[in-house]
Amino acid sequence: MEKLNYPELVQEILKLHFTNLHLQLASLRQEVDEAISQRANELEHNGLKAIDALHVACGEAEYGAFYICSILGSV
């Protein structure tokens, strides 16, 4: 494991803290199975960031469709 300098360490701690807060607020949790993982890989290959691809793949698995609107332009 690499050593982190102080600002990087603080950043990692904050990420963990906010991730934990979001998980506590979640009303639904989607288990990631092989099909979701494969779909996320497809989406990432098509240009989505890994975390966004996983989010979309989970949405598709739960709801059958997942619509994305961007006010910032194309992804």
PDB file as gemmi writes it, atoms N, CA and C in Angstrom:
CRYST1    1.000    1.000    1.000  90.00  90.00  90.00 P 1                      
ATOM      1  N   MET A   1       0.839  -1.175   0.000  1.00  0.00           N  
ATOM      2  CA  MET A   1       0.000   0.000   0.000  1.00  0.00           C  
ATOM      3  C   MET A   1       0.884   1.238   0.000  1.00  0.00           C  
ATOM      4  N   GLU A   2       0.570   2.175  -0.894  1.00  0.00           N  
ATOM      5  CA  GLU A   2       1.385   3.381  -0.974  1.00  0.00           C  
ATOM      6  C   GLU A   2       1.038   4.340   0.166  1.00  0.00           C  
ATOM      7  N   LYS A   3       2.022   5.113   0.557  1.00  0.00           N  
ATOM      8  CA  LYS A   3       1.786   6.120   1.585  1.00  0.00           C  
ATOM      9  C   LYS A   3       1.130   7.335   0.953  1.00  0.00           C  
ATOM     10  N   LEU A   4       0.143   7.866   1.653  1.00  0.00           N  
ATOM     11  CA  LEU A   4      -0.544   9.063   1.181  1.00  0.00           C  
ATOM     12  C   LEU A   4      -0.029  10.264   1.952  1.00  0.00           C  
ATOM     13  N   ASN A   5       0.095  11.383   1.250  1.00  0.00           N  
ATOM     14  CA  ASN A   5       0.449  12.600   1.977  1.00  0.00           C  
ATOM     15  C   ASN A   5      -0.814  13.115   2.677  1.00  0.00           C  
ATOM     16  N   TYR A   6      -0.663  14.088   3.522  1.00  0.00           N  
ATOM     17  CA  TYR A   6      -1.777  14.539   4.359  1.00  0.00           C  
ATOM     18  C   TYR A   6      -3.003  14.962   3.560  1.00  0.00           C  
ATOM     19  N   PRO A   7      -2.872  15.808   2.526  1.00  0.00           N  
ATOM     20  CA  PRO A   7      -4.077  16.191   1.764  1.00  0.00           C  
ATOM     21  C   PRO A   7      -4.761  14.990   1.104  1.00  0.00           C  
ATOM     22  N   GLU A   8      -3.990  14.041   0.596  1.00  0.00           N  
ATOM     23  CA  GLU A   8      -4.575  12.846  -0.017  1.00  0.00           C  
ATOM     24  C   GLU A   8      -5.290  11.989   1.025  1.00  0.00           C  
ATOM     25  N   LEU A   9      -4.710  11.891   2.201  1.00  0.00           N  
ATOM     26  CA  LEU A   9      -5.320  11.128   3.278  1.00  0.00           C  
ATOM     27  C   LEU A   9      -6.652  11.748   3.698  1.00  0.00           C  
ATOM     28  N   VAL A  10      -6.668  13.062   3.841  1.00  0.00           N  
ATOM     29  CA  VAL A  10      -7.909  13.758   4.191  1.00  0.00           C  
ATOM     30  C   VAL A  10      -8.962  13.535   3.108  1.00  0.00           C  
ATOM     31  N   GLN A  11      -8.563  13.612   1.851  1.00  0.00           N  
ATOM     32  CA  GLN A  11      -9.482  13.406   0.743  1.00  0.00           C  
ATOM     33  C   GLN A  11     -10.076  11.988   0.788  1.00  0.00           C  
ATOM     34  N   GLU A  12      -9.250  10.985   1.043  1.00  0.00           N  
ATOM     35  CA  GLU A  12      -9.733   9.605   1.113  1.00  0.00           C  
ATOM     36  C   GLU A  12     -10.694   9.410   2.285  1.00  0.00           C  
ATOM     37  N   ILE A  13     -10.390  10.017   3.415  1.00  0.00           N  
ATOM     38  CA  ILE A  13     -11.270   9.914   4.581  1.00  0.00           C  
ATOM     39  C   ILE A  13     -12.618  10.564   4.284  1.00  0.00           C  
ATOM     40  N   LEU A  14     -12.603  11.722   3.634  1.00  0.00           N  
ATOM     41  CA  LEU A  14     -13.853  12.399   3.282  1.00  0.00           C  
ATOM     42  C   LEU A  14     -14.679  11.569   2.294  1.00  0.00           C  
ATOM     43  N   LYS A  15     -14.017  10.946   1.325  1.00  0.00           N  
ATOM     44  CA  LYS A  15     -14.732  10.083   0.376  1.00  0.00           C  
ATOM     45  C   LYS A  15     -15.436   8.951   1.108  1.00  0.00           C  
ATOM     46  N   LEU A  16     -14.725   8.303   2.023  1.00  0.00           N  
ATOM     47  CA  LEU A  16     -15.325   7.206   2.786  1.00  0.00           C  
ATOM     48  C   LEU A  16     -16.496   7.695   3.633  1.00  0.00           C  
ATOM     49  N   HIS A  17     -16.317   8.843   4.253  1.00  0.00           N  
ATOM     50  CA  HIS A  17     -17.371   9.405   5.097  1.00  0.00           C  
ATOM     51  C   HIS A  17     -18.630   9.695   4.279  1.00  0.00           C  
ATOM     52  N   PHE A  18     -18.485  10.381   3.155  1.00  0.00           N  
ATOM     53  CA  PHE A  18     -19.646  10.727   2.345  1.00  0.00           C  
ATOM     54  C   PHE A  18     -20.262   9.502   1.680  1.00  0.00           C  
ATOM     55  N   THR A  19     -19.458   8.522   1.313  1.00  0.00           N  
ATOM     56  CA  THR A  19     -20.001   7.275   0.781  1.00  0.00           C  
ATOM     57  C   THR A  19     -20.861   6.598   1.834  1.00  0.00           C  
ATOM     58  N   ASN A  20     -20.371   6.557   3.066  1.00  0.00           N  
ATOM     59  CA  ASN A  20     -21.123   5.950   4.158  1.00  0.00           C  
ATOM     60  C   ASN A  20     -22.440   6.698   4.397  1.00  0.00           C  
ATOM     61  N   LEU A  21     -22.400   8.031   4.356  1.00  0.00           N  
ATOM     62  CA  LEU A  21     -23.628   8.817   4.532  1.00  0.00           C  
ATOM     63  C   LEU A  21     -24.650   8.498   3.443  1.00  0.00           C  
ATOM     64  N   HIS A  22     -24.198   8.403   2.201  1.00  0.00           N  
ATOM     65  CA  HIS A  22     -25.107   8.098   1.099  1.00  0.00           C  
ATOM     66  C   HIS A  22     -25.703   6.702   1.249  1.00  0.00           C  
ATOM     67  N   LEU A  23     -24.901   5.743   1.688  1.00  0.00           N  
ATOM     68  CA  LEU A  23     -25.409   4.388   1.881  1.00  0.00           C  
ATOM     69  C   LEU A  23     -26.467   4.340   2.979  1.00  0.00           C  
ATOM     70  N   GLN A  24     -26.295   5.153   4.007  1.00  0.00           N  
ATOM     71  CA  GLN A  24     -27.282   5.200   5.083  1.00  0.00           C  
ATOM     72  C   GLN A  24     -28.606   5.790   4.596  1.00  0.00           C  
ATOM     73  N   LEU A  25     -28.544   6.704   3.632  1.00  0.00           N  
ATOM     74  CA  LEU A  25     -29.750   7.355   3.110  1.00  0.00           C  
ATOM     75  C   LEU A  25     -30.462   6.518   2.046  1.00  0.00           C  
ATOM     76  N   ALA A  26     -29.775   5.553   1.482  1.00  0.00           N  
ATOM     77  CA  ALA A  26     -30.337   4.775   0.377  1.00  0.00           C  
ATOM     78  C   ALA A  26     -31.548   3.966   0.825  1.00  0.00           C  
ATOM     79  N   SER A  27     -32.606   4.023   0.037  1.00  0.00           N  
ATOM     80  CA  SER A  27     -33.788   3.223   0.334  1.00  0.00           C  
ATOM     81  C   SER A  27     -33.778   1.912  -0.442  1.00  0.00           C  
ATOM     82  N   LEU A  28     -32.879   1.784  -1.401  1.00  0.00           N  
ATOM     83  CA  LEU A  28     -32.777   0.591  -2.221  1.00  0.00           C  
ATOM     84  C   LEU A  28     -31.305   0.285  -2.453  1.00  0.00           C  
ATOM     85  N   ARG A  29     -30.962  -0.963  -2.358  1.00  0.00           N  
ATOM     86  CA  ARG A  29     -29.588  -1.386  -2.650  1.00  0.00           C  
ATOM     87  C   ARG A  29     -29.633  -2.487  -3.695  1.00  0.00           C  
ATOM     88  N   GLN A  30     -28.804  -2.359  -4.691  1.00  0.00           N  
ATOM     89  CA  GLN A  30     -28.754  -3.317  -5.788  1.00  0.00           C  
ATOM     90  C   GLN A  30     -27.480  -4.138  -5.677  1.00  0.00           C  
ATOM     91  N   GLU A  31     -27.630  -5.449  -5.553  1.00  0.00           N  
ATOM     92  CA  GLU A  31     -26.459  -6.319  -5.555  1.00  0.00           C  
ATOM     93  C   GLU A  31     -25.899  -6.368  -6.976  1.00  0.00           C  
ATOM     94  N   VAL A  32     -24.590  -6.307  -7.103  1.00  0.00           N  
ATOM     95  CA  VAL A  32     -23.945  -6.350  -8.415  1.00  0.00           C  
ATOM     96  C   VAL A  32     -23.648  -7.808  -8.752  1.00  0.00           C  
ATOM     97  N   ASP A  33     -24.327  -8.303  -9.776  1.00  0.00           N  
ATOM     98  CA  ASP A  33     -24.095  -9.667 -10.230  1.00  0.00           C  
ATOM     99  C   ASP A  33     -23.283  -9.642 -11.532  1.00  0.00           C  
ATOM    100  N   GLU A  34     -23.079 -10.798 -12.117  1.00  0.00           N  
ATOM    101  CA  GLU A  34     -22.256 -10.900 -13.328  1.00  0.00           C  
ATOM    102  C   GLU A  34     -22.874 -10.122 -14.493  1.00  0.00           C  
ATOM    103  N   ALA A  35     -24.183 -10.173 -14.635  1.00  0.00           N  
ATOM    104  CA  ALA A  35     -24.851  -9.462 -15.731  1.00  0.00           C  
ATOM    105  C   ALA A  35     -24.682  -7.950 -15.586  1.00  0.00           C  
ATOM    106  N   ILE A  36     -24.811  -7.442 -14.377  1.00  0.00           N  
ATOM    107  CA  ILE A  36     -24.629  -6.006 -14.141  1.00  0.00           C  
ATOM    108  C   ILE A  36     -23.184  -5.616 -14.405  1.00  0.00           C  
ATOM    109  N   SER A  37     -22.267  -6.435 -13.954  1.00  0.00           N  
ATOM    110  CA  SER A  37     -20.847  -6.163 -14.168  1.00  0.00           C  
ATOM    111  C   SER A  37     -20.507  -6.123 -15.661  1.00  0.00           C  
ATOM    112  N   GLN A  38     -21.040  -7.077 -16.417  1.00  0.00           N  
ATOM    113  CA  GLN A  38     -20.793  -7.102 -17.864  1.00  0.00           C  
ATOM    114  C   GLN A  38     -21.393  -5.872 -18.547  1.00  0.00           C  
ATOM    115  N   ARG A  39     -22.609  -5.504 -18.140  1.00  0.00           N  
ATOM    116  CA  ARG A  39     -23.245  -4.333 -18.742  1.00  0.00           C  
ATOM    117  C   ARG A  39     -22.466  -3.064 -18.410  1.00  0.00           C  
ATOM    118  N   ALA A  40     -21.978  -2.956 -17.181  1.00  0.00           N  
ATOM    119  CA  ALA A  40     -21.169  -1.795 -16.796  1.00  0.00           C  
ATOM    120  C   ALA A  40     -19.903  -1.729 -17.636  1.00  0.00           C  
ATOM    121  N   ASN A  41     -19.292  -2.865 -17.901  1.00  0.00           N  
ATOM    122  CA  ASN A  41     -18.090  -2.898 -18.751  1.00  0.00           C  
ATOM    123  C   ASN A  41     -18.404  -2.429 -20.160  1.00  0.00           C  
ATOM    124  N   GLU A  42     -19.557  -2.846 -20.698  1.00  0.00           N  
ATOM    125  CA  GLU A  42     -19.975  -2.385 -22.027  1.00  0.00           C  
ATOM    126  C   GLU A  42     -20.136  -0.872 -22.056  1.00  0.00           C  
ATOM    127  N   LEU A  43     -20.821  -0.344 -21.046  1.00  0.00           N  
ATOM    128  CA  LEU A  43     -21.054   1.095 -20.992  1.00  0.00           C  
ATOM    129  C   LEU A  43     -19.746   1.871 -20.834  1.00  0.00           C  
ATOM    130  N   GLU A  44     -18.849   1.332 -20.026  1.00  0.00           N  
ATOM    131  CA  GLU A  44     -17.546   1.985 -19.860  1.00  0.00           C  
ATOM    132  C   GLU A  44     -16.774   1.969 -21.178  1.00  0.00           C  
ATOM    133  N   HIS A  45     -16.853   0.868 -21.890  1.00  0.00           N  
ATOM    134  CA  HIS A  45     -16.184   0.758 -23.197  1.00  0.00           C  
ATOM    135  C   HIS A  45     -16.750   1.780 -24.184  1.00  0.00           C  
ATOM    136  N   ASN A  46     -18.016   2.152 -23.987  1.00  0.00           N  
ATOM    137  CA  ASN A  46     -18.660   3.144 -24.860  1.00  0.00           C  
ATOM    138  C   ASN A  46     -18.468   4.574 -24.385  1.00  0.00           C  
ATOM    139  N   GLY A  47     -17.635   4.774 -23.352  1.00  0.00           N  
ATOM    140  CA  GLY A  47     -17.259   6.132 -22.993  1.00  0.00           C  
ATOM    141  C   GLY A  47     -17.695   6.641 -21.635  1.00  0.00           C  
ATOM    142  N   LEU A  48     -18.499   5.883 -20.906  1.00  0.00           N  
ATOM    143  CA  LEU A  48     -18.884   6.346 -19.576  1.00  0.00           C  
ATOM    144  C   LEU A  48     -17.756   6.097 -18.585  1.00  0.00           C  
ATOM    145  N   LYS A  49     -17.671   6.931 -17.577  1.00  0.00           N  
ATOM    146  CA  LYS A  49     -16.729   6.678 -16.492  1.00  0.00           C  
ATOM    147  C   LYS A  49     -17.208   5.434 -15.758  1.00  0.00           C  
ATOM    148  N   ALA A  50     -16.275   4.719 -15.137  1.00  0.00           N  
ATOM    149  CA  ALA A  50     -16.593   3.435 -14.508  1.00  0.00           C  
ATOM    150  C   ALA A  50     -17.734   3.549 -13.500  1.00  0.00           C  
ATOM    151  N   ILE A  51     -17.696   4.541 -12.625  1.00  0.00           N  
ATOM    152  CA  ILE A  51     -18.738   4.674 -11.605  1.00  0.00           C  
ATOM    153  C   ILE A  51     -20.089   5.001 -12.235  1.00  0.00           C  
ATOM    154  N   ASP A  52     -20.090   5.806 -13.295  1.00  0.00           N  
ATOM    155  CA  ASP A  52     -21.333   6.138 -13.990  1.00  0.00           C  
ATOM    156  C   ASP A  52     -21.891   4.909 -14.712  1.00  0.00           C  
ATOM    157  N   ALA A  53     -20.999   4.133 -15.318  1.00  0.00           N  
ATOM    158  CA  ALA A  53     -21.416   2.911 -16.011  1.00  0.00           C  
ATOM    159  C   ALA A  53     -22.056   1.924 -15.040  1.00  0.00           C  
ATOM    160  N   LEU A  54     -21.467   1.781 -13.869  1.00  0.00           N  
ATOM    161  CA  LEU A  54     -22.026   0.879 -12.866  1.00  0.00           C  
ATOM    162  C   LEU A  54     -23.381   1.388 -12.383  1.00  0.00           C  
ATOM    163  N   HIS A  55     -23.505   2.691 -12.180  1.00  0.00           N  
ATOM    164  CA  HIS A  55     -24.764   3.288 -11.742  1.00  0.00           C  
ATOM    165  C   HIS A  55     -25.867   3.029 -12.759  1.00  0.00           C  
ATOM    166  N   VAL A  56     -25.577   3.248 -14.029  1.00  0.00           N  
ATOM    167  CA  VAL A  56     -26.558   3.027 -15.088  1.00  0.00           C  
ATOM    168  C   VAL A  56     -26.920   1.542 -15.181  1.00  0.00           C  
ATOM    169  N   ALA A  57     -25.924   0.667 -15.129  1.00  0.00           N  
ATOM    170  CA  ALA A  57     -26.175  -0.775 -15.221  1.00  0.00           C  
ATOM    171  C   ALA A  57     -27.061  -1.251 -14.073  1.00  0.00           C  
ATOM    172  N   CYS A  58     -26.840  -0.722 -12.883  1.00  0.00           N  
ATOM    173  CA  CYS A  58     -27.697  -1.071 -11.738  1.00  0.00           C  
ATOM    174  C   CYS A  58     -29.112  -0.566 -11.950  1.00  0.00           C  
ATOM    175  N   GLY A  59     -29.250   0.641 -12.470  1.00  0.00           N  
ATOM    176  CA  GLY A  59     -30.579   1.191 -12.761  1.00  0.00           C  
ATOM    177  C   GLY A  59     -31.315   0.367 -13.792  1.00  0.00           C  
ATOM    178  N   GLU A  60     -30.616  -0.044 -14.827  1.00  0.00           N  
ATOM    179  CA  GLU A  60     -31.238  -0.886 -15.850  1.00  0.00           C  
ATOM    180  C   GLU A  60     -31.696  -2.211 -15.258  1.00  0.00           C  
ATOM    181  N   ALA A  61     -30.878  -2.790 -14.400  1.00  0.00           N  
ATOM    182  CA  ALA A  61     -31.220  -4.085 -13.807  1.00  0.00           C  
ATOM    183  C   ALA A  61     -32.457  -3.975 -12.920  1.00  0.00           C  
ATOM    184  N   GLU A  62     -32.572  -2.890 -12.195  1.00  0.00           N  
ATOM    185  CA  GLU A  62     -33.702  -2.718 -11.271  1.00  0.00           C  
ATOM    186  C   GLU A  62     -34.976  -2.304 -11.988  1.00  0.00           C  
ATOM    187  N   TYR A  63     -34.861  -1.397 -12.949  1.00  0.00           N  
ATOM    188  CA  TYR A  63     -36.052  -0.804 -13.563  1.00  0.00           C  
ATOM    189  C   TYR A  63     -36.269  -1.193 -15.023  1.00  0.00           C  
ATOM    190  N   GLY A  64     -35.319  -1.890 -15.641  1.00  0.00           N  
ATOM    191  CA  GLY A  64     -35.461  -2.296 -17.025  1.00  0.00           C  
ATOM    192  C   GLY A  64     -35.036  -1.232 -18.022  1.00  0.00           C  
ATOM    193  N   ALA A  65     -35.015   0.004 -17.596  1.00  0.00           N  
ATOM    194  CA  ALA A  65     -34.574   1.116 -18.440  1.00  0.00           C  
ATOM    195  C   ALA A  65     -34.038   2.204 -17.520  1.00  0.00           C  
ATOM    196  N   PHE A  66     -33.146   2.963 -18.043  1.00  0.00           N  
ATOM    197  CA  PHE A  66     -32.536   4.019 -17.238  1.00  0.00           C  
ATOM    198  C   PHE A  66     -32.296   5.193 -18.168  1.00  0.00           C  
ATOM    199  N   TYR A  67     -32.946   6.306 -17.889  1.00  0.00           N  
ATOM    200  CA  TYR A  67     -32.835   7.485 -18.751  1.00  0.00           C  
ATOM    201  C   TYR A  67     -31.905   8.506 -18.129  1.00  0.00           C  
ATOM    202  N   ILE A  68     -31.059   9.069 -18.971  1.00  0.00           N  
ATOM    203  CA  ILE A  68     -30.087  10.046 -18.505  1.00  0.00           C  
ATOM    204  C   ILE A  68     -30.316  11.361 -19.248  1.00  0.00           C  
ATOM    205  N   CYS A  69     -30.413  12.417 -18.511  1.00  0.00           N  
ATOM    206  CA  CYS A  69     -30.525  13.756 -19.098  1.00  0.00           C  
ATOM    207  C   CYS A  69     -29.315  14.560 -18.670  1.00  0.00           C  
ATOM    208  N   SER A  70     -28.720  15.249 -19.572  1.00  0.00           N  
ATOM    209  CA  SER A  70     -27.558  16.055 -19.246  1.00  0.00           C  
ATOM    210  C   SER A  70     -27.829  17.490 -19.666  1.00  0.00           C  
ATOM    211  N   ILE A  71     -27.710  18.401 -18.705  1.00  0.00           N  
ATOM    212  CA  ILE A  71     -27.859  19.823 -19.033  1.00  0.00           C  
ATOM    213  C   ILE A  71     -26.504  20.431 -19.393  1.00  0.00           C  
ATOM    214  N   LEU A  72     -25.455  19.630 -19.274  1.00  0.00           N  
ATOM    215  CA  LEU A  72     -24.112  20.118 -19.559  1.00  0.00           C  
ATOM    216  C   LEU A  72     -23.636  19.749 -20.950  1.00  0.00           C  
ATOM    217  N   GLY A  73     -24.456  19.084 -21.717  1.00  0.00           N  
ATOM    218  CA  GLY A  73     -24.043  18.672 -23.044  1.00  0.00           C  
ATOM    219  C   GLY A  73     -23.861  17.172 -23.109  1.00  0.00           C  
ATOM    220  N   SER A  74     -23.250  16.706 -24.152  1.00  0.00           N  
ATOM    221  CA  SER A  74     -23.096  15.264 -24.322  1.00  0.00           C  
ATOM    222  C   SER A  74     -22.058  14.712 -23.363  1.00  0.00           C  
ATOM    223  N   VAL A  75     -22.241  13.438 -23.023  1.00  0.00           N  
ATOM    224  CA  VAL A  75     -21.356  12.747 -22.080  1.00  0.00           C  
ATOM    225  C   VAL A  75     -20.150  12.226 -22.808  1.00  0.00           C  
TER     226      VAL A  75                                                      
END                                                                             
